[in-house]
Amino acid sequence: MMLLKLAIQKSGRLHDDSVKLLKECGIEISNNVKNQLKATASNFPLEVFFLRDDDIPQYVEDGVADIGFVGENVIYESKKNVTVTELLGFGKCRLSIAVGKNEPYPNVQCLESKKIATSYPVLLQKFLDENKVNAEIHEISGSVEIAPGIGLADAICDLVSSGSTLFMNGLQETEVILKSESALIKTPTLSGEKQRILDKLLFRIQTVKKAKNKKYVLMNAPNDKLEEIIKILPGMKSPTILPLAVEGWSSIHTVLSENDFWEHIEEIKTVGAEDILVLPIEKMVI
């Protein structure tokens, strides 16, 4: 049987979310052995490689792995010949420039002739070139945020999630170079048969993604208020309305984003909706 070969992060912040996504797609893999480098799915034609995230674009470009789950920051820094096929919705962060919290920062031009420490020299250089700024890039790995405090650099360019690490090291975020999340990349040499397997995987991924932040909402309402409530809470096409055993009342069923529900909850209660129930959705096929 032909297997689609997928590379994911061996350990780190994207590993758990990658494995979780496969599980949500109904794909079971066994990864219980320490330092295991590959595993085969038991119920889908997929073989998973566990690699350093920085190595994934190279493996995919070379065709050793057919596809990979990896952050956009790694993809664009690597400059490898791969195709971003699907954004996966997890691992969201941003690549930002930060300076000392007491340093004035009127605009990007104040980086002129400064030393900037980073693990992302390619993306940083592109940003500097676009803004016509000449700065010295000091490439380091590891704890980039410590560089200004020990006199190694005037500023840093690093990944930021919550910003707490910057705060703890006396830094302030000033410029966002790239908004990043995990993405599915594929090799340029993918065969037709493997593309068909990938299409099946993408269908499952997209089905799971559609269900994120969606809620199944049920409520009871008097029949003379149905039209008014439906205008407030439209469904994907139209809500489902079922009569209740109590005369003059109906049950409304619909699917909403969680934000839409909280925006209108007070309004629908005021109109007359009662017994409102909100349930999570695991999968959604449209």
N, C-alpha and C positions, 0 to 999 in steps of 0.2 A: 504493500500500500504506500502511495506517495504521501509524504508528510510535509506540511508547511512548517518552516523553521522560524521560530520567534525568539528574538533576543530581548531579555529584560534585565534590569539592574539586579546584580547579585545580592546586594544589601544596600540599605540606605532608605531615604525618604520615599522613593518611587517603587521600591520592591513590593511592599505590602499592598499598595493600591493597585499595582499591576496584577498581582495574584488574586486580589479581591475581584477585580473586573472580570478576569477569566472565570472565576467561580460564579459570578452573577450571570455570565453568559452560558452557564450550564456546562462548563468545561472543567473536568477534574484532573488535576495534576498532583503528583506526589513529590514533595520537596522536603522530606523530613530528615534527610541525611546531611550532616554538617559538611560544608565544602563541596556539595554536589554541584556539578557543572552543567548537567542537563537532565531533563525528565521528559517523559512522553505522556501525553494525555490519554486517559483510558477510554474516552468516549467521543473523541474528535480527532481528525487527522492532523495533529499538531505536536511538534517537538519544541521544547522550550530550552534555550541556553541561558545560563545565569552568568552575566559578564559585568565588568566595570562599565559604568555608564559612558565614560569617555571613549570606550572602545566600540560601542554599539554601532555608531555611524560607519566606521571602517568595515566592520564585519558585514553590514548590510550592503555597502557599496560593492564589496568584493563578491557578494553572493554566497558567502559562508552561511549567513542568516538571510532568509527571504524578507523578513520584516522585523521591526524593532519597536519597542515602547521606550521613548526617551524624551527628555525635556527639550523644548525648542531652543533654549539657551545652548545646549550641547550641540544640537543639529547645526545651528547657524555659526557657531564658533568653529566647528570642525571643517566647514566648507566642503563636505563630501558630496558626491553625486548620488543623492538619494531623493525620493519623492515623499513629501509630507502628504499623507492620504487622509488622515482623520485626526482631529483634535479630540483628546480623550476626557477632558473635563476635570482632571485631578493634577496635583503637583503644581498648582498655580503659584507663581512668584513673580518678581520683577528684578531685572538687572539695573542697578542704580548707582549713581555717583553720590558719595557722601563726603562731607568735610567736617572739621571740628565744630561742635555745637555753638561755640562762641565766634566762629569765623564768619565774617560778612560774605554773603553770596548773592550779589545783585543779578548776575546772569552767567551763562556758560563761559563768557569771555574772560572771566576772572581766573579760569584754569590755565590761561596762557603762561607758558614756561614753568608750570608746576610739575611736580612728580606725582604720578598716580599709580598706586599699587593695585594689581588685579590678577585674577586667574583667567580673564577673558580679554586678551590683548587684541584679538581680531575684531570683536564687536566694539570694543572701546576705540580702537583706531578708526573704524568706520564712522563712529559718532563724532569724533574729533575732526575728521576730514570734512564731514558734512557741515560742521559749524565753523570751519576754517580756524581751528584752534591748534597751536603747536604746544604739545605737552610731552613730557618724558614718561613713557610707560615702563613701569617696573613690574615685570612678571614674576609672581610668586604663587605658591600653592599653600593650602592650609588656611591659617587664621589671618586672612587679609585685613580684617578690621583692626588689628593691633598695630598696623604699620604707621599710622600718624602718631600714635602715642609713644613709639620708640624712635621717632625721628627718621624713619625709613622713607616716608612719603608725606606729601601735603594733603592728599585725598586718596580715596579708594573707589574702586568700581567692583561691586560684588552683588550676589543675590540677596534679596530682601523678601521676607515673608511678613512677619508682624512688625519688624523694626525694633524689637526688643534688644537684639544683639548690638545694633548700632547705638541705642540709648545707653546700654551698659558700658560701652567703650567711648562714651563722650562724643558721639558723632551725630550729624543730622543729614537726612536724605535730601538731596537737592535736585537731581535730574534722573528721570526714568529713561533708560536707554531701550529697554525691551520688556514687554509684558509676555511672560512665558507660561506654558503649561505642558503637560506631557502630550506627546503626539505619536501616532503610528506612522512609521516610515517604511518604505519598501524599496527593494533593490531595482535598478533599471533593467535587470535581465530576468525578471520574473516570467516563468513559463505560463502558457495558457491554462494548463491544468491546475497549477498552483494559484493562479488568479481566481479560478472558480472557487477554490477552497477559501481564499481570502475574502471573496465576495460574501460567502456564508458567514465568516467571522465578522465582517463589517456589519452585516444585517443584525447580528446578535448585539454587537456593541452599540449600534444606533438605537436599537430597541430599548436597551438598558438606559442609555443616555436620555431618551425621551421621557422616561419615567422619573428621572431625578427632579426634585422640587415640584413634582405633580402630586396632587392629592385627590382622592375620591371623596366627594362631599355628598352627604345625604341630609335631608332636612324635611320636616313636616310643615305644611302651610295650609291655611284656609283657601278654598278654591277661588274665592273672589280676589285673592292677592297673588295668584300664580303669575299672571302676566307681568305685574310690577316687579316681582322677585326675579323672573327670568331675564328681564332687561338689566338687572343689576349683576346677575351671575350667569352669563351665557356659557354654554358648554363648548366642546370642541366643534360641534355642528349645532346641536340643540340639546337641552337637558332632556332626560327621560322622566316622565311623569306617570306615577302609578297611583290609582285610587286606594285610599285606606278603608278599613272596615268601618271607621267612624264617618258617617255621612257628612259631606261638605268639606272634607279634608283630603289632601293628596300628599304623596311623598315625591320629592324632587331629588333626582340623582344627576350629578355632573362631575366633570373633571376640571380642576383649576390649578393654576400655579399657586404655591403657598402664599406668595406675596399678594396675589389678587384676592385670595380669601381674607387675609388680615386687613386689607384695604377696605373691604366692604362688609365685614362681619356686623358692625354696629348698625349699618343701614338695613341689612336684611332682617335683623332682629326687630328693629323699629317697625318695619313694614308688617311683620307678623310671623316670620319663620320661627319654628320651635324645634327642640330635640335635634340640634345640629350635630352631626357626626362626621369626623374627618379621619380618613384612613390612608395609609401609605400605599403607593403603587409600586409593585416590584418590576413589572415589565409593561411596555405599552407599544403595541403594533398599530400603526396607522396606515 
